[in-house]
Amino acid sequence: MKYPDTIGLVFETKYLEKAKAAINNTDALAAIKLAQETKAFGIVLAGRLQKKDAGCIAMILPEESLVKDCAAAAHARLGEMGSQNTAWMVKLDDKAIERSILATLKSGAE
């Protein structure tokens, strides 16, 4: 079994408290704090979120319509940076959009 070298999260802001427990990356935690403070719709985070000082890709989403494109852009950027395997977690209230994002990420990985 190949373990992921990067992690991607697509979360509505209201679910970010639960996500923080699994993140050690200081840049990702700062982006989460900013998303919460600005009451953004959600956030896309990607990178080595398990490593404290590894940096990350962070996109704070003011509205839901940006979610799919931002997730796809983050996934593409991880590939450009050399990531071979990314584990994605998507947590949105709209399950149709959640499934669409996961399908897009899966097709982009092949």
PLY file of the C-alpha trace (Angstrom):
ply
format ascii 1.0
element vertex 110
property float x
property float y
property float z
element edge 109
property int vertex1
property int vertex2
end_header
0.00 0.00 0.00
1.36 3.38 -0.99
0.95 6.06 1.66
0.05 9.60 0.59
2.89 12.11 0.53
0.47 15.05 0.59
-2.94 15.77 2.07
-5.74 17.89 0.64
-8.75 19.25 2.50
-11.86 20.93 1.12
-13.98 22.03 4.06
-16.75 24.42 4.82
-15.49 26.77 7.50
-17.95 25.50 10.10
-16.21 22.08 10.04
-12.65 23.37 10.43
-12.38 22.92 14.19
-12.44 19.16 13.67
-9.85 19.37 10.88
-7.39 21.34 13.02
-6.74 18.32 15.21
-5.09 16.49 12.29
-2.99 19.42 11.03
0.49 20.32 12.27
1.37 22.72 9.44
1.65 26.26 10.81
0.74 27.91 7.49
-2.39 25.77 7.17
-3.42 26.55 10.74
-2.97 30.28 10.04
-5.15 29.98 6.91
-7.84 28.18 8.92
-7.79 30.96 11.51
-8.15 33.59 8.76
-11.03 31.71 7.12
-12.81 31.49 10.46
-12.21 35.15 11.31
-13.47 36.38 7.93
-16.45 34.00 8.03
-15.52 32.64 4.62
-17.63 29.88 3.05
-14.76 27.40 3.13
-11.16 26.59 2.46
-8.98 24.40 0.26
-5.72 23.30 1.89
-3.14 21.04 0.31
0.41 19.97 0.93
2.33 18.24 3.66
-0.20 19.25 6.28
1.23 16.73 8.74
4.59 18.58 8.82
4.96 21.74 10.88
7.09 23.95 8.62
6.41 22.47 5.18
4.28 25.32 3.78
1.01 24.62 2.00
-1.40 25.67 -0.70
-4.26 27.59 0.90
-7.30 29.07 -0.81
-9.89 30.81 1.31
-13.23 30.62 -0.45
-15.67 33.53 -0.06
-18.42 31.55 -1.79
-19.38 28.00 -2.68
-19.13 28.47 -6.46
-15.31 28.52 -6.24
-14.90 25.19 -4.46
-14.55 22.79 -7.40
-12.15 24.92 -9.45
-9.95 25.71 -6.44
-9.76 22.05 -5.41
-8.77 21.07 -8.96
-6.16 23.85 -9.09
-4.64 22.77 -5.76
-4.51 19.15 -6.94
-2.79 20.15 -10.17
-0.27 22.28 -8.28
0.60 19.36 -5.97
1.36 17.28 -9.07
3.60 20.04 -10.43
5.44 20.05 -7.11
6.12 16.32 -7.40
3.44 14.80 -5.19
2.79 11.22 -6.26
-0.18 10.45 -4.02
-2.56 12.84 -2.28
-5.24 11.87 0.21
-8.23 14.22 -0.14
-10.94 14.83 2.44
-14.01 16.83 1.44
-16.58 18.00 4.00
-19.45 20.06 2.57
-23.15 20.23 3.36
-24.02 19.93 -0.34
-23.35 16.23 -0.99
-23.82 16.58 -4.76
-21.00 19.12 -4.93
-18.92 16.99 -2.57
-19.26 13.97 -4.90
-18.52 16.15 -7.94
-15.31 17.45 -6.35
-14.17 13.95 -5.42
-14.87 12.75 -8.98
-12.89 15.69 -10.39
-9.95 14.99 -8.08
-10.00 11.31 -8.94
-10.07 11.95 -12.68
-7.26 14.49 -12.33
-5.12 11.89 -10.57
-5.26 9.40 -13.43
0 1
1 2
2 3
3 4
4 5
5 6
6 7
7 8
8 9
9 10
10 11
11 12
12 13
13 14
14 15
15 16
16 17
17 18
18 19
19 20
20 21
21 22
22 23
23 24
24 25
25 26
26 27
27 28
28 29
29 30
30 31
31 32
32 33
33 34
34 35
35 36
36 37
37 38
38 39
39 40
40 41
41 42
42 43
43 44
44 45
45 46
46 47
47 48
48 49
49 50
50 51
51 52
52 53
53 54
54 55
55 56
56 57
57 58
58 59
59 60
60 61
61 62
62 63
63 64
64 65
65 66
66 67
67 68
68 69
69 70
70 71
71 72
72 73
73 74
74 75
75 76
76 77
77 78
78 79
79 80
80 81
81 82
82 83
83 84
84 85
85 86
86 87
87 88
88 89
89 90
90 91
91 92
92 93
93 94
94 95
95 96
96 97
97 98
98 99
99 100
100 101
101 102
102 103
103 104
104 105
105 106
106 107
107 108
108 109
